Amino acid sequence: MNSLQTIKRILHSDVLVEVPIDKMQLDDSLRESYGMDSLGFVELRVQCEEAFGIDIPDEAVAAGELATLGDVLALVERLSGAGRPPAVS
């Protein structure tokens, strides 16, 4: 399962977003499209930290880096190193 699919699963199964996984789009607003409240954002953060083995800093949350599904994906990939080109020896 790739990062995007994992995040969608977290949103659907753990955060209890009612939008079907196959209807979730990268530019969907977590608050407006999925109806997430502050507790939902906390749950998303915790579940992403556990699933990807990362620490999401408070500054990222405060800076609005979790506004859309695409934002969450970009943040997770940046913090986990996913999508980073391999080091050249």
C-alpha positions in Angstrom: 0.0 0.0 0.0 1.4 3.4 -1.0 1.5 6.5 1.2 -1.7 8.0 -0.4 -3.7 4.8 0.1 -2.5 4.5 3.7 -3.6 8.1 4.4 -7.0 7.5 2.8 -7.4 4.3 4.9 -6.6 6.3 8.0 -9.1 9.0 7.1 -11.8 6.4 6.5 -11.1 3.8 9.2 -9.6 5.8 12.0 -10.8 9.3 11.6 -14.2 8.1 10.4 -14.5 10.3 7.4 -17.6 9.3 5.5 -16.4 10.0 2.0 -15.6 6.8 0.2 -11.9 6.1 -0.3 -12.3 6.0 -4.1 -13.9 9.5 -4.1 -11.1 11.2 -2.1 -9.1 13.7 -4.2 -5.8 15.4 -3.4 -7.3 18.9 -3.4 -10.1 18.0 -1.0 -10.2 20.2 2.1 -10.1 18.0 5.2 -12.3 20.5 7.1 -14.8 21.4 4.3 -14.9 18.3 2.2 -14.5 15.7 5.0 -16.1 17.7 7.9 -13.0 17.1 10.1 -12.9 19.0 13.4 -9.9 19.6 15.7 -10.2 16.1 17.3 -10.2 14.6 13.8 -6.9 16.4 13.0 -5.4 15.1 16.2 -6.4 11.6 15.3 -5.0 12.0 11.8 -1.7 13.3 13.1 -1.3 10.4 15.6 -2.3 7.7 13.1 0.1 9.1 10.4 2.9 9.3 12.9 2.4 5.7 13.9 1.8 4.4 10.3 4.8 6.1 8.8 7.2 6.2 11.8 7.4 10.0 11.7 7.0 12.9 14.1 4.7 15.7 12.8 5.9 18.9 14.4 3.4 21.3 16.0 4.7 24.0 13.6 3.5 22.0 10.6 0.0 21.7 12.1 -0.1 25.4 13.1 1.1 26.5 9.6 -1.8 24.7 8.0 0.2 21.9 6.4 -2.7 19.6 7.0 -5.4 21.5 5.1 -5.9 19.1 2.2 -5.4 15.5 1.4 -2.5 16.5 -0.9 -1.0 18.6 1.9 -1.0 15.6 4.3 0.6 13.4 1.6 3.3 15.9 0.8 4.1 16.4 4.5 4.2 12.6 5.2 6.5 12.0 2.2 8.8 14.9 3.2 9.1 13.7 6.8 9.5 10.0 5.9 11.9 10.6 3.0 9.5 9.0 0.6 9.9 10.2 -2.9 13.4 11.4 -2.2 15.8 10.5 -4.9 18.3 7.8 -3.9 21.7 9.1 -2.7 24.4 8.9 -5.3 27.6 7.2 -4.2 
